[in-house]
């Protein structure tokens, strides 16, 4: 069965997962983390993609991005992926593939899942028992949003700006949001949608997306083709 093309639409946030092949390490030391951040910044700017949030783990990464053109996101990710493999293989005297196939992505409903996805991304190192608190992990955008490590290249979403009337109020509110955590149902939905390549949102949102693209945006229900109503 041929795999579906990725679902990418301009103006919507997309949750991205990119993994190392066979869960191998893709960031050996600080220089590797810094190179990936530089590549993300460079190619996001070149391809007109807003980077809202990120976390770089030892063997994978998560991103929350909004492309401004329908082809912006795949162009950015292709450029980042290729450039990083060339850098990594040369620096660490290796050859061959680094990634576990192509990146995975899900288009998400902003109002329902955007802030939850940011918190989910920030909490990856906590769930992996690498740190006790999201603020303790250096290689994520969490520090930017709580005011401890400004990263001007990031693009805060309007939902973040609405969390408070002052920088301090927004930073405190966001820190509280992340501290409250993401429930199991949300975690599962964010993970499975990205790995499956499906849109994530309420039924009306998903139906509206389907009108904008011939690409199927949601898994078909067992026993009948997607979009066909039962008799």
N, C-alpha and C positions, 0 to 999 in steps of 0.2 A: 504494500500500500504506500503510495507516494506521500511524503510528508507535506503538510500544509506550509505555505509561505508564512513568514512571521506576520502577525497582526501589528501594524504600525500606522498610526494616524496622527497627523500634526495637531498640536495644541492640547493633547491629552498626556497625563503622566504615565510612564511605563516603569515597571519594576523589572530590573535586569539581574540575572544571575549568570556568572561566568566561573566555571570550575576548572581546576587543574586536572589533567588526564590521570585517571586512576587515583584521584585524590592526592596527587603529588604536590609537593611544596612549590609554590609559584613566587613566594617572597622569602628570600633567604635572610636578608638583613635590611637595615634601614635604607641603604642605597636603592634597593629594589622597590621598596614602598614609595620612596620619593620619585623614582622614575615613572612609576605608574601614575602617580598624581599629576606629574608634569604632562604626561601624555593625555590624560583625561582632560586637563585644562586646555591644552593646545588644540586637540581635535574637536572638542565640544565647541570651542569658539569658532573654529574654521567651518564647522558644519551647522552652526546655528542651533545648538542643542543646549537647553538649560539643565544644569546639574543641580539638583535640589539636595540630595543626600548620598552618602557613600559609606561603605565599610570595607576595608581590605583585610581579609583573614589570611592565614598562612597558606591555604590551598584553594581559596575561592574569594569572590568578591560580590557585593551587592551594590546596585546603583538605583537611584530614583531620578528619572530624566524626563524632560518634556521636549520633544523635537518640534521645531517650528516649520518644518517641511516634511512631507511624507517619506522622503528618502534620506532625511538627515541622520536618523538614528542608525540604520544599518551602515551607512558610510562612516560614521564616527566609530562604531564598534569594530568594523573591519580594519580601519586605520590603526586604532589603538591595539587591537589584538596582534596584528602583523608586526608593528613596530616594537611591541614589548617582547615578542618571541625572538626577534633578531637581536635585541639588546641582551635578553636573558641568556640565550644560547652562547653568544660571544663571551659574555662576562663570566659565565660559569663553565665554559669549555664543554659544551654539550651540543647534540644535534637532535633533530626530530621534533615531533609535536610537543606542545606544552598544554594545550587546551583539550578539554573533554568535549570535542565536537564544537558546534556553534553555540553562541550564547543563548540563553533562555530568556523569555520576556513575557510580561502580561501587561496589557493596558488596564488601568484601574480607574474606578469611579472616584473622582476627586473628593466629593463631599463625604463619602462614606469611608474611604480607605486611605486617603493620602496621609493624614497624620499618623494613622495606625501603622502604615508602611514605614514611615520615618522612624517611629519607635521600634518597630520590628528590626529594622536595619541596625539601629544603635545598640540594640540588646543582643545582637549576635555574639559578641565576645563574652557577655554574661552567661548566655545559655551554654556556651562552650566551656564554661568554668575557667576562662582565661583571666578574668578580672571580677571583682565583686560588684562594681558599679560601672555603668556606661561611661561615666566621666573619667574613669581610670584608664581607658583605652585610647591610645594616641591616634591610631590610624582609622579614624572615622570622622564624620562631619559633626558629631555630637558637640564637640568643644566649640564649634562655631556658633551653634544655636543656643548654648548656655553662656556665651560670652567669655570663655576662657582662652580661645584660640581663633582669632578672626581669620577667615579665608575668603577674601573678596571675590574670588572667582565663582563662588557658589551663588545660586539664585534662590533666595528664600521665596516661598510661595505666598500668595495672598492669605491663605489660611493661617500661616505662621504669623504674618503681620497682624492679623485680627486677634491674636491671643493677648494683646496688651497695648496700651497707648504709649508706653515708653520702652526703650530697650531692656531695662531691668525687669519690667513687668512681663515682657515676652519671654525673656530668658528664664525667669522663675517659673512661669506657667508651663513652658516646654519641659523644663527639668522635672516638674511634678508629673507631667504627662508620661514621660519615659519611666519615671520611678514607679508609676502605677502599673506599668507593664502592659502587655498585649495578651488577651485571653487565648486559650488553646484553639478555639474555633477560628479566630482571626489569623493566628499563626498558620494553621493548616490551610486556610483559604489562600493566604498570600504565597505560601510555598507551592502548593499544588497548581495554582493558576499560572505562576511563572514557569514551572517545569513543564506544564502542559501546553503553554502558549495561548491560553484562553483569556478573554476579557473577564474582569472581576468587578461585579457590581450588582445592583438590584435588577430585577427582571426588566423593568421599563428602560433602564439605562442600556442593558445588553441588546434589547430589541431595537432601540434607537441606533446603536452602533451598526447593527446588521444592515440597516438601510443605507449606510454610508460605504459599504464595502462588499464585494462579492465573496470575499474570504469568510468562511464560517468562523464565528466568534465565540461559540460555546459548544461543548461536547454534545453530540446527538444523544437523545434518550434511547435507551436500548429498545430495539424492535421496530424503529421507524426512522426514516431519514430526518435530518435536522430541518426544522421549519415546516414540516408537514403535520397538519393537525389530524388527530384520529377521526375516523368516520363516526 
